[in-house]
Amino acid sequence: MSEVRHEGSCRCGEVRFAVGGPPLITFACHCSGCQRMAASAFSLNSLYPADRFERLQGDTVLGGLKGPARHHFCPSCMSWLFTQPESMDDYVNVRSALLDAAAAHRPFADAWLSEGLGWANSGAERGFDTVPAEEEFPQLIADYAAWDGRVKQ
């Protein structure tokens, strides 16, 4: 794992995990599925390469829609911890709010604004009606790496 390490846990502390280095990108997902699973207006996410993710303690159970995206939950408190999209096995999408340093992972982009609640605003720098096109990701990741973290005015 790289030098910078962020640890996190579920609400009850039964499952702990760590991620190394900065995320590839952070985002708020406004899709109706995330709204329901997070019981909120959007879910907060930090995308990491799978080789920089480590489960430190506890096992997880799969929940949500048990389809191409594997959503991992704590079996005790049922906190939604992270997701591994089947089509992107090399990545782990961690729920940013569960990181001990959650404030350091403010969202850079909003996804699925077309399904969002009109009054919910994450303050993200970029916004997408659905998700960015695959060919946009390299530039989006580069832009995130260069971003200073300030709120868009």
Helices and strands as residue ranges (DSSP letters): E 5-9, E 16-20, E 25-29, H 32-38, E 43-49, G 50-52, E 53-57, E 61-63, E 69-73, E 80-85, G 86-88, E 91-95, G 96-98, G 102-105, E 109-111, G 113-115, E 126-127, G 134-136, H 137-146
